[in-house]
Amino acid sequence: MTDEAPLPSERRARLIARVRETGSARVSDLSRALGVTPVTVRRDLALLVAEGTLEKVHGGARIPVRAAGLGAHTGAGTGIAQPDLASAGRADPLTIGMVVPSIDYYWPEVIRGARDAAHGGARLILRGASYEVDQVRRQVAALVGDDGGPGVDGLLVAPPVDGPEAAELGEWLAGLSLPVVLMERRLATGPYREPLESVATDHALGSGMATRHIAERGHRRVGLVTSRTSPTSAAVRRGFLAVADELGLEVALDLETVPLFDAGWTDEAASVLDRCAEAGVTALLVHSDREAISLVEQAQERGVHVPADLAMVAYDDEVAGLADPPLTAVRPPKAAIGAGALELLTRRLAARADAAASRDSDGGDAVTGADRPVHRIELSPRLIVRASSAPRA
C-alpha cells in the first residue's frame, strides 16, 4: 500500500506556487501539473478565490494585483491570512534574515516554504549555520548588522536548544530589538520561562504514528535508533516509547548512534544489526533517512531481508522513497514550517507598526506590539507507507 497523495493544504500550496510562477494558470494546466482532476482544481480555486489568495479569470486564476506587496493573502501551506503591512504604515518591502543548520538536508524545503509565503513582497537573506551555538550567534549577528551586515526587519532561526550555552543564546535572541520566530525549535527565556514565538512539527506524534503502524503490521518486539546529535531525537524517542508502552510492545532496542557522516557510523550500524538479531527485533524506527538506508544496505549484505526479516520505518522522508525497498517514513510538513514562520513574523511586524502608529494616543508598545500574544504553532507530520513495512508473515 502506498499513500503519496498530498493533503488538501499541501495541494493548494503547490497550486498557489504554480500560479505564482507565471502570474496566472489555466485549470487544465494545473490539473496536469498537480496530477489531480479538473474538478478538484476548480474546487481548490473556488476556495482560494473566496479567501482572496487568487483572483478568478476565464478558465483559471491569477495572483491578485494587490499581492505585488505583502498585502493580505493566505500563506502557502497554512491557510493563515497575512497582514497588510502597507496599511499599517509599511510601504517598503521587508528584509527577513533566515538562519538554518543545513542547506542540503531537511531545510531546503523549509526555505522554499518561507520563500513562497513571502509572495515576492519580502526579501529573504539566507545563512547556513550548524548545530553549534557560536556559529548560529555569529550568523545572526551578521544579519542584524552588528558586524556591518545588511540589517534585517526580523529573523527566522533554528537554533540549538539543549545545554546552558543554548539557553544563553535563547536569552540573547529574546533580547534583540527585532522580532524572532523559531523554526522546528522551542525555547523559553527569562525568570518566568516565557516562550519565543515558534512553528514546529509535533515529532512525538509522528514517531507515535510510526509505532502504531509497526504494531498494526504485527510486530511486538521493536527497536528505535536515533542520532545523538539531532535536536529532533528526544521528541522522536518520547513518542515512540509512549505508544509502545500504551500498546504493550516490547522495546528490545533503544540506541543513540553517531550520524552517517561520522567515521564511527559503520561500526555502530553493525552493532545495531547485531543487537537486533540477539534481541529478536522484527521492526525498527530509525531517525533519519540516511541512517535507515545504510542499515538496510548492511542488513542485505548479511542476508537479512527487509521487510521479511526486519521491517524498517525512517523519520524525515527526505530520500526514504529512493531506498531499495522504498522505506515507509514519517514526513514532517517542512514547507508549511517555513511558510508558517514567515507568516508569524509578518504578523508580529504588523503589530509593531500598529503600536508605533498609536503610541501617542494609547501608550502602546512601539517596539514589540505587546498586545499581540506569543504564538507557538505545532503542525502534524504524515506517515507515508511504502514497501519496507509490509505485514509480518
ABEGO torsion letter per residue (X at the ends): XBBABBBAAAAAAAAAAAAAAAGBBBAAAAAAAAGBBAAAAAAAAAAAAAAGABBBBBGBBBBBAAAABBBBBBBBGAGBBBBBAAAAGBABBBBBBBBBABAABGAAAAAAAAAAAAGGABBBBBBBBBABAAAAAAAAAAAAGAAGBAEBABBBBBBBABEAAAAAAAAAAAABABBBBBBGBBBBBEAAGBBBBBBBBBAAAAAAAAAAAAAAAGBABBBBBBBAABAAAAAAAAAAAAAAAAAGBBBABBBBBBBAABAAAAAAAAAAAAAAAAAGBABBBBOBAAAAAAAAAAAAAAGBBOAAABBBBBBGGAAAAABOBBBBBBBBBAAAAAAAAAAAAAAAAAAAAAAAAAAAAAGBBAAAGAABBBBBBBBBBBBBBBAAABBBX
